[in-house]
Amino acid sequence: MANAARRSSRSKDQRIKECDGTVLAGGANRQVLRPDGIKELDALYEMQTKDGTI
């Protein structure tokens, strides 16, 4: 999959985390439309960082 020069995401505690690496093939996501009209996205992917950690 695509190389990620820099990825940022916010966790529940609102700290920004950055990571360099490659998103691996596979993974899954789903979108849920709640009764109140809000859409929620649930995504699960694996990433291999530049030092080889998965």
C-alpha contacts under 8 A as a table, 3 or more apart, distances in Angstrom:
res1	aa1	res2	aa2	distance
1	M	22	T	7.03
1	M	23	V	5.80
1	M	24	L	5.92
1	M	25	A	5.93
2	A	22	T	6.43
2	A	23	V	6.39
3	N	21	G	6.35
3	N	22	T	4.58
3	N	23	V	6.62
4	A	7	R	6.33
4	A	20	D	6.11
4	A	21	G	5.51
4	A	22	T	5.52
4	A	23	V	7.07
5	A	20	D	5.57
5	A	21	G	6.78
6	R	18	E	6.42
6	R	19	C	5.87
6	R	20	D	5.19
6	R	21	G	7.72
7	R	17	K	7.96
7	R	18	E	5.53
7	R	19	C	5.67
7	R	20	D	6.82
8	S	16	I	6.32
8	S	17	K	5.59
8	S	18	E	4.91
8	S	19	C	7.17
9	S	16	I	5.85
9	S	17	K	5.92
9	S	18	E	7.30
10	R	13	D	7.63
10	R	14	Q	5.22
10	R	15	R	5.88
10	R	16	I	5.14
10	R	17	K	6.87
11	S	14	Q	5.17
11	S	15	R	6.15
11	S	16	I	7.12
12	K	15	R	7.89
19	C	49	T	7.09
20	D	49	T	5.67
20	D	50	K	6.23
21	G	47	M	6.52
21	G	48	Q	5.45
21	G	49	T	3.96
21	G	50	K	5.02
22	T	47	M	5.49
22	T	48	Q	5.31
22	T	49	T	6.39
22	T	50	K	7.76
23	V	45	Y	7.10
23	V	46	E	6.04
23	V	47	M	4.30
23	V	48	Q	6.44
24	L	27	G	7.96
24	L	45	Y	7.27
24	L	46	E	5.66
24	L	47	M	5.48
24	L	48	Q	6.86
25	A	46	E	7.96
26	G	45	Y	7.03
26	G	46	E	7.94
27	G	43	A	7.72
27	G	44	L	5.50
27	G	45	Y	4.44
27	G	46	E	6.84
28	A	43	A	5.86
28	A	44	L	5.35
28	A	45	Y	6.56
29	N	41	L	7.07
29	N	42	D	5.44
29	N	43	A	4.10
29	N	44	L	6.16
30	R	41	L	5.89
30	R	42	D	5.38
30	R	43	A	6.54
31	Q	39	K	6.67
31	Q	40	E	5.65
31	Q	41	L	4.62
31	Q	42	D	6.40
32	V	39	K	5.61
32	V	40	E	5.14
32	V	41	L	6.49
33	L	37	G	6.20
33	L	38	I	5.97
33	L	39	K	4.57
33	L	40	E	6.51
34	R	37	G	5.39
34	R	38	I	5.38
34	R	39	K	6.15
34	R	40	E	7.55
35	P	38	I	7.44
46	E	54	I	6.76
47	M	54	I	5.67
48	Q	51	D	7.97
48	Q	52	G	5.80
48	Q	53	T	5.48
48	Q	54	I	4.38
49	T	52	G	5.32
49	T	53	T	5.33
49	T	54	I	6.43
50	K	53	T	7.44
